[in-house]
């Protein structure tokens, strides 16, 4: 890949100017996914510590995937789109 291709803008900002910065909805969805992943790990740990059982790895993974995808969707859904001037 050439240096020119690496600097090429991939989207446009609210004013239609080419930019390589991510859109706010993408940032919100990414943050939601990160929070979902952390909550999944903490939630499984709390359940295992308080109940005293070992949750199977497949169930731990499923909880993490559901929380990650769910909070990524929520973050992207509730973030207002960039205003177009």
SEKOL-843053 format. One line per field, with one value per residue (C-alpha): residue in three letters; chain; residue number from 1; x, y, z. Coordinates in steps of 0.001 Angstrom, whole numbers. Last residue first. Layout:
N
kemi: (ALA, ...)
domi: (A, ...)
doke: (NUM, ...)
c1: (X, ...)
c2: (Y, ...)
c3: (Z, ...)
This chain:
85
kemi: (UNK, UNK, UNK, UNK, UNK, UNK, UNK, UNK, UNK, UNK, UNK, UNK, UNK, UNK, UNK, UNK, UNK, UNK, UNK, UNK, UNK, UNK, UNK, UNK, UNK, UNK, UNK, UNK, UNK, UNK, UNK, UNK, UNK, UNK, UNK, UNK, UNK, UNK, UNK, UNK, UNK, UNK, UNK, UNK, UNK, UNK, UNK, UNK, UNK, UNK, UNK, UNK, UNK, UNK, UNK, UNK, UNK, UNK, UNK, UNK, UNK, UNK, UNK, UNK, UNK, UNK, UNK, UNK, UNK, UNK, UNK, UNK, UNK, UNK, UNK, UNK, UNK, UNK, UNK, UNK, UNK, UNK, UNK, UNK, UNK)
domi: (A, A, A, A, A, A, A, A, A, A, A, A, A, A, A, A, A, A, A, A, A, A, A, A, A, A, A, A, A, A, A, A, A, A, A, A, A, A, A, A, A, A, A, A, A, A, A, A, A, A, A, A, A, A, A, A, A, A, A, A, A, A, A, A, A, A, A, A, A, A, A, A, A, A, A, A, A, A, A, A, A, A, A, A, A)
doke: (85, 84, 83, 82, 81, 80, 79, 78, 77, 76, 75, 74, 73, 72, 71, 70, 69, 68, 67, 66, 65, 64, 63, 62, 61, 60, 59, 58, 57, 56, 55, 54, 53, 52, 51, 50, 49, 48, 47, 46, 45, 44, 43, 42, 41, 40, 39, 38, 37, 36, 35, 34, 33, 32, 31, 30, 29, 28, 27, 26, 25, 24, 23, 22, 21, 20, 19, 18, 17, 16, 15, 14, 13, 12, 11, 10, 9, 8, 7, 6, 5, 4, 3, 2, 1)
c1: (-25017, -25375, -25635, -23700, -26011, -27429, -25954, -28787, -28521, -24722, -24343, -27297, -25947, -22479, -24154, -25990, -23062, -20709, -23329, -24400, -20815, -19685, -22635, -22000, -18323, -19094, -21681, -19125, -16548, -18853, -19762, -17857, -20080, -19645, -22803, -21188, -17785, -19063, -21855, -19531, -16870, -19425, -20673, -17164, -16208, -19461, -19333, -15853, -16929, -20068, -18085, -15755, -18643, -20439, -17276, -17036, -20714, -20268, -17150, -18978, -21946, -19575, -18078, -14487, -11773, -10338, -11865, -13423, -15443, -19195, -20021, -20842, -17583, -16890, -15578, -12464, -9947, -6781, -3686, -2865, -3479, -885, 1712, 1427, 0)
c2: (22325, 18611, 17650, 14547, 11717, 11580, 8888, 6724, 3946, 3776, 3413, 1022, -1181, -1307, -2008, -5009, -6382, -6284, -7461, -10383, -11350, -11230, -13280, -15836, -16088, -16693, -19291, -21091, -20928, -22736, -20709, -21896, -21769, -19949, -17869, -14544, -15058, -16714, -14172, -11230, -12618, -13159, -9592, -8124, -9899, -8982, -5411, -4951, -6275, -4165, -1032, -1641, -2338, 820, 2854, 1467, 2213, 5796, 6279, 4944, 7221, 10203, 9608, 8430, 10879, 10191, 13335, 14572, 17793, 17259, 19780, 17149, 15329, 13104, 9550, 7516, 10270, 9132, 9265, 5541, 5460, 8194, 6317, 3367, 0)
c3: (7617, 8114, 11757, 12729, 13685, 17204, 19400, 20731, 18175, 18025, 21786, 22049, 19249, 20811, 24162, 22749, 20768, 23752, 26241, 24029, 23198, 26813, 28052, 25289, 26199, 29864, 28828, 26668, 29454, 31896, 35015, 38070, 41125, 44419, 44210, 45111, 43484, 40294, 39862, 40510, 38133, 35365, 35778, 35804, 32571, 30839, 32119, 30641, 27243, 27235, 28100, 25174, 22816, 23919, 23365, 19836, 19173, 20381, 18219, 15159, 15839, 16191, 12702, 12533, 11426, 7941, 6493, 3253, 3714, 3466, 6183, 8828, 8064, 5086, 4925, 4076, 3501, 1651, 3865, 3705, -57, -606, 1446, -914, 0)
